Amino acid sequence: MRFGSVGRGLPGPRHAGHTVPTDHLDALSLPVGDDGVIIGDDAEGRPQLIGFHRPVPYDVTLIGGLWTAQVLALRAAGTGARVAVETGRVHAWTTLARAAGAGVECVSLYDVGRVPPTGATVGSPVVVVRDCGTRPPRGRVVSSPWQSVLTLLPYLSPVAPRLLRASALVGVQRVSPDEAERIGRVLGLARAEAQALPTLADGVTLWVAGRERHWAMMSATDAETGLLGTARRMD
């Protein structure tokens, strides 16, 4: 298969097109739109990525633990995004905010309802992390071009079905059997997928985007482990 494009830029050196045998295509990993944030590895050890930097609004809901949300925030900052954390437990994020960016302020903390307009642009994308408990209020700052919103829910709550249906991507970590059944109905999971949710190990997440399903095991780097500790579902 041949990859190429036609543009109107300055002419460059002429060379043959790049070709890849069709039986090698499965080995390719080409994140489109930005470098992406690694959310873990699949069963074959292949990295799975989320592209947070998009020219359209992008909402993500994670029913899971603070640890996973914090790793995602750190990795989003590592891709060049500004991260705004809206939280009712600032103390739980203070160490991360101070450590991120190697002295450059890239993770900012705000009380619930206090996130100001961020001025997100293609050159300065923003990820808003909403850690506002089980009933997050409707925020003033919503997803928009180049500004994605990740909402963390510690478990299934009365507002969860609305958020799940409105999200382009949903992550689910270990939940109770009753929660798993209800989540399965909302997301249209297969019976086996819903039944697996109460058995998930710490750090494992089922990511759902429409009809796509991806299981991912998040492994922290040494630096992430030193800052946040080991993977855990409950805090």
Buried (B, 14 or more C-beta within 10 A) or exposed (E): EEEEEEEEEEEEEEEEEEEEEEEEEEEEEEEEEBBBBBBBBEEEEEBBBBBBBBEEBBBBBBBBBBBBBBBBBBBBBBBEBBBBBBBEBBEBBEEBBEBBBEEEEBBBBBEBBEBEEBEBEEEEBBBBBBBBBEEBEEBEBEBBBBBBBBBBBBBBBEBBBEBBEEBBBBBBBBBEEEBBBBBBEBBEBEEEBBBBBBEBEBBBBBBBBEEEEBBBBBBBEEEBEEBBEEBEBEE
